[in-house]
Amino acid sequence: MTCLSWKAFFRRNAYNDHLIFTCRISSSCEITSTTRRHCSACRLKKCFQQGMKKELIRSLVAISHASSAAVTNRLPYHSIRSTTIDLLSEHDQLSLSFDDWNFLTNIRTSYEQHCIQKFIESHETIPLIPPKQPYRSRLKLQRLIDLKYKYTFIIASFIKHILQLDSLQLSLEDDYHYIKDSFSCLLSVNTSELMKLKVLENLPWEHDQLVLEYIFSEEIIYRLGKILTTFQTLSPNDPLIMKQFVVILALSSRISPLLVKEQYNSKDFDPVPKNLLSSQNYCLTILWKYMIYRLGYNDAVIFSVRFIQNFLHRQVIEAEMIEIIQNRDDHGQFGQLMQMNL
């Protein structure tokens, strides 16, 4: 006998030929009711060791046919109520298509080539450990500008490549300038992914913390670190979920903190091109189907809520940091820190 949660996990992953789970330790994690979400590779391995056989579980096609028949039989007796999930076609609710999997594969490959590889290459020009220098405020400020550029540039490199994928029907020339100013808001999400992948071992400001605390405050830097930790721990060891969130948020173009201005201009309210919104909706649909496939419906909802909560907390900190810089007497020197030429 097997409990329903294990059956659901096994059904989602035993037939999965598109994802290869890799244990981050030594393929010998202890899997219990409390640790089962920590390592999908060892959990699936234990399923097979306990005698679970994928041949005994109905395929997704069989489930789809059975579900379709049940829905058809109920239609004469029940009125149909529209819900958010009804926006997806009945077929799309059940599985990711071949094109969807290709798109996810492109995201993963693009991230490795244009984010991780670019980040590693940037160590030559902007090292993680700063060179020893005499203490000069100008040099310290330039170091922070370089660090922010280092982490923002790799997001820009990744998103530029995503915009050129045929499935999104976007143009780098026409659409990029609508979204590039919001990339700094993705730093926490993307940096947490780099840390989870062990591409980055420590906090990005590990060797520059005193300068950051001098400009902002020790309390704000502590909260930023807490945001990064939460992003790392709230999601399962999955190779695609956080990368998809980076893409979706990048296509938003309206995620920068809202700040009060003395005077607004028409540029502040420019409409977003419809094709950007359509592409974001396409990516969001794939993410939602993928999370249900990987996590199950309830856990997908819980994860989404926690992610959004943590992202909003991060936006509050971003707004506070912008306000601190604007209120400094020397705020003019910080222009490059707030504006990145990407």
Buried (B, 14 or more C-beta within 10 A) or exposed (E): EEEEEBEBBBBBBBEBEEBEBEBBEEEEBEBEEEEBBBBBBBBBBBBEEEEBEBEEBEEBEEBBEEEEEEEEEEEEEEEEEEEEEEEEEEEBBBBBEEEBBBBBEBBBEBBBEBBBBBBEEBEEEBEBEBEEEEEEEEEBBBBBBBBBBBBBBBBBBBBBBBBEBEBBEBEEEEBBEBBBBBBBBBBBBBBBBBBBBEBBEEBBBEBBEEBBBEBBBEEBBEBBBBBBBBBBEBBBBBBBBBBBBBBBBBBBBEBBBEEEEEEEEEEEEEEBBEBBBBBBEBBBBBBBBBBBBBBBEEBBBEBBEBBEEBBEBBBEBBBBBBEBBEEEEEEEEBEBBBEBEB
